[in-house]
């Protein structure tokens, strides 16, 4: 496996933001993941894990250590009846299209959500009142010592845009989901409709990370984050080249050359404005790149 030096992480972020990684690799199987972790341990390097970079804000100074990218190289799929075992790197759009062709439905609500199935499970991605966690039977992970483990749905403790995987720093390699039989034409029609709605509402002309803030859950609020931000007068405001989208207020777009520092400052400005107006705290959905473990 090749290790690239000072790889620009902006190339691996849908935001097109982020400094270089001291070392960078893209494993194509579990054995190469363990090899990468051993490489880090031998060289006493901190390790960070990224997926397709669609819900991630990478620091401007990058990462001093090894960045392991779980990429499309991990994309095999095994279908047994209505049970699907898929590598974590497979793109969501590719997966739901393949399943639709096989007449397997259930997760078509993910249509149009960028990123990989592994990242979707870590974040418990959802839309239209449904979440991927409902369909997950188990996940296969590699821990910081390179050991392979299987974690069940119950153990994953899925919640609104969260799971155990965000806290335990496991590296997801495979996902097993249980779906149901459905006519391919009906699934494809639903996918087409979801995509049409997303394209009409979401800013696709500038780099972004998807929804920036979670929808608040409180008795005093029934509005989604985007509507709160717009009602607070934040739609279209900017810090440097980072701007709250004029199309959908829960998106921050990179107008060209925006930095992580500018995005962070804009997020804080939006949070402060919404709090001042509504006394509602917006919690970020976008994640910062974090250290997976420190090689010793």
N, C-alpha and C positions, 0 to 999 in steps of 0.2 A: 504494500500500500504506500502511496506517495504522500509525503507531508509537504505542504506548500508553506513558504516563508512569507510573512507580512502580506497575507491575502486580504484585499480590501473587503471588509464585511458589508459595505454598502451594496456590493454585488449580490448579496444573499439576503437582502431585506426588501420587502415590498415598499417600504418607506424610502429606499435608496439613501439611507443614512447610516453612518457608522464608520469608525476607523479600522485599522488593520488588525488581523490576528497574528501573533508572533508565529504560531504554527497552526495549520489548518488541514483537516482531512475529511474525506467522505467515504466511510466504510460501506461495503456492499453486502455484508452479512454479519452475523453475530460474532463469528471468529475474529473478523477485522475490528469490530468494536472492542473486543477484549484485548486485541493487539494494541489498539490506540491507548487504552487505559494503562497497559503495561509500559508503553512508551513514555507516557506522562509520569508514571511512578518512577521509572528509571532516571528520568531527567528532572525530577522534582518540579513538575510543571502543574500549575492550577489548570483545571479543565472546565470548559463551558460547553453546553449542548445547545444546538439550534436545530430547528426543523426547516420549513420552507420560509421562515422569517416573515409571516404574514400578520402576526400579532405581537411584534417585537420591536422595541426601541433600543438600538445598539448605541453605546456611548461613542462620543466623537473621538476619544482616544483609543477605541478598539479594545482589545483584550490581550494582556501579556500572559501568554500561556498557550494551551492547545484548545482550539475550537473544533469540536466534532459535529459535523453536519449529518443529520439523518435525512438523506435525500431520496430522490426518485430511484436511486440504485436499489433501495429496499422496496420492491414493488411486486413481489409474487403474491398470488392469491390461490386459495384452495377452497372449493365449494363442495360441501357434503350435505345434500338435501337443502335445508334452509339455514344451515350453519356455515358461516364464512370465516375463514382464517386468512388474514391479510397482513402483509408487511406494513409496518408503521409509516414508511415513506411514500406509500401510494397516494397520489393526489385525490382529494375528495371527489372532484368532478369526474375523474377517470373511473373511480370505483363505482359511483352510483350509476354511471352509464353502463358499465359492464354488468352490474346487477340487474338493471332494468331489462337488458337484452336477454337475461336468463329468467326473467319473470319473478324477481325477488324484490319485494318492496318493503318500505318501512322508514328508510332514511333519506328519501328523496327531498325532504325538507331542508337538507343541507345543500341543495343545488345553489350554486353561485357563491358559496362560502369558499374563499381561497384557502390554500394550505393542504396539509396532509391529514390522513385519517388518525395518525398517532397524535398530532397536535390537537386535533378535534377532541380526542378522548381526554387528553390532559386537561383541556379547558372546559370539558363537557359542553361543547359547542351546541347551539340550538337556534331554532327559528320557528316562527308560526306556532308557538306553544308546545313544541316538542324538543327533546334533547337526546343526544347520542347515547348518553349514559343508560337510558332505558333499554337499549338494545345490546349492550356489551355483556358478554358472559364472563370473559376474563381477558387479561393482558399478560403477555410475556415481557419481562423486563430484565435488564442487566443492572446490577447494583454497583456501588463504587469499587467493590473488590473484584468485579468482573464475573460475579456469580449470576447464573440465570435463574429467575424465579417466576412463578405464575401467581398472579393476584386476581382474586375473584371479584365479581361486581359488588358484592356486599362489602368486601374489604376496601374497595376503591372509594367508598363514601362520597358518591356523587352529590353535588348540590348545584345551586345556580352559578354557572360559570366557574365551578371549582371541582377538584377531586383530590384524593390523597396524593396523587402523582405530583402535584405542585409543591408539596411540602417535603416529601421523602427523597426527592432528587433521583428517582429511578429513571433509567433510560429505556424507553418503550421500544421494543423490536417487533412485536406482533400483537394484533388485536383480533379477538374472536367475537363475532356478533351473531345474533339470532334474528332472522327476518321472517317474512311470511310470503306465501305465493300470491301473486297478483298478475293481472294481464299486462304484458309489456307495453302495449299501446296506452293503457291507463297511466302507468308509471311515467312514461316518456312525456305524455301530455301534461302531467302535473309538474314535472321537471321544467318543461318549457314555460309554463305559467309562472313558476317561481323565479326563473331567470328573467322573464319579461318585467316582473315587478321590481326586481333588484336593479336592473339596468335603468329603469325609469327614475329610481330614487337615489341611487348611490353614485358618488363621483368617481368615474372611471378614467377621467382624462388627466389626473395627476396622481403621482405616487402617494399611497396612504397605507394605513395598517388595519383598515376596517373600523369597527366601532371602537371608540377610545374609552368610553365610560360605560359601566354596567347600568342597567335600568334600576333606579332606586326602588327598594321594597319597604314601604312604610305606610302607616295608616293615613298620614296626612298628604300622601301623594299617590296619584294614579297615572301620572304622565310618564312616558319614557324619557330617557336622558336627552335625546335630541330635541324634543319639544320643550323641555325645561331650559335647555341652553338657548334655544331660539327665543323663547319668551323672556329670557333675561337680557336679550339684546346682544348676544355674543356671535350670532351668525355673521360670518365674513370678517371678523376681527383677526388681526395677525400680529405676530412677533417675528420680525425679520422676514424670512421666506416661508415660515410656517403659518398656515391660515386655517381657521375654522371654515369648513366648506360652505359655500353659498348654496349648495344643493341639498346637503344633509348636515345638520348642525352637530351630529355626534361623530363626524369624521374630521380629522385634521389632515390637510393635504400639504405636500411638499411642492411649493411653487417653482422650485429649482434652486438647489444649493442650500436648502434648509439644514440646520444642525439639530442634534439631539438636545442641546442646550436650549435652542429656540422652541422646540416642541414642548419640552418640559415647562418652560416659562409660560407658554400659552395655555397648557393644561392647568397650571396653578391659577392663572388669571381667570379661566372659565370656572374653576371650582370656587374661587373666592366670590365671583359675581353671582353665581347661582346660590351660594350660601347666603350672601347679603340680601338677595331678593326673596328667596323662598325658605331659608333656613333648612335646606336639604343638602346633605354631603354627597357629592358625586365620588364614587369609587372607581379608580381606573380599571379598565378591562385589558388594555395593552400592558404587556409585561416588559420589564427591563431584563437584559441578559444577566444571568446570575452564575456564580461559580458552582459547578456540579460537585467537584471535590478538589482537594489540594494534594497533588502527588507528593509522597514522602519516601 
